[in-house]
């Protein structure tokens, strides 16, 4: 019985950790110590926490635990992309992807098991919604990746950016996502700057306003269409929060952050669906007055998808029109598609992948035997 009521300290941000210690009658500064032990030193065992008295460690063991998701598969791609499958509480698996790019290393983190939003071009949508991840399970993805790379030292840091662009809609799991992002940005844990933590949303308008009240992480918005009729089809959430409302919320978010920060608009390039020059011009028109950057994402196919990726020529033409309209536009390079780690390909089912063992084994696939703990240890 007692097991079930233990607090998992992995998911507490500074505020949560301070409240936890204050409730125990302890000083709030313990929060800093715990954050460092858990996130910078990768410790799971209270007995390793040498700056806590034995009595305090015993009390902590009674009421708390540090329970991290378990790495069940880790897999490298030819292009340096790396994917982990993590087993979460209740037996769910989710996927986390690391994408190196020169000096930068981006970790793409999931916020839910499955997704409820049913975007027609996304493979996560095919599996429906299972549940929200806890803050521990969200930040646990970053911790697992750090443990793989072996250090959180700033100057040797491999993971410089985190994007909440994996499975799920982060703004429909608001509190847990915010706590996890707070931990990612805390100097006593991972110390990522708010510019380097990006939350991607399909456009949950009221939650975007709430987000501006509690944090100013970078915001990416999955737009994908320049008009409501098409966006209703691609992103059904648009029926609830149509484009004009969404863009107004984007402006408010940018203003709340001093107006210095641009919103990134993601636009998946679907052949013959949303990639015409007229649609590019329409997109430029609706983005007038919004502090915007556009990220064109070549569609990544998955089984059962009817869409096709736009041609190179169509993507270039689209890009040219946006650039000519003065909108900074980049085309995302497709990475990790040989291990099904590209945008929209994350499904989190290990069993499905076993059919393709022949293919992935050539790509230094490494199966980690679950032993009830995380692989490896971070050096302090
Ligand atoms: N629910 C959030 C975050 C997850 S999706 C959101 O919608 O923003 C992360 C990004 O990948 C989104 O821009 C999404 O539209 C895009 N994406 C989804 N499926 C894709 C696919 N098959 N090919 C390319 N990009 C895709």
Boltz pocket constraint, residues with backbone or C-beta under 6 A from the ligand:
constraints:
  - pocket:
      binder: B
      contacts: [[A, 121], [A, 122], [A, 123], [A, 164], [A, 165], [A, 166], [A, 167], [A, 168], [A, 169], [A, 170], [A, 200], [A, 201], [A, 202], [A, 220], [A, 221], [A, 222], [A, 266], [A, 267], [A, 268], [A, 297], [A, 298], [A, 299], [A, 300], [A, 301], [A, 302], [A, 343], [A, 344], [A, 345]]
      max_distance: 6.0
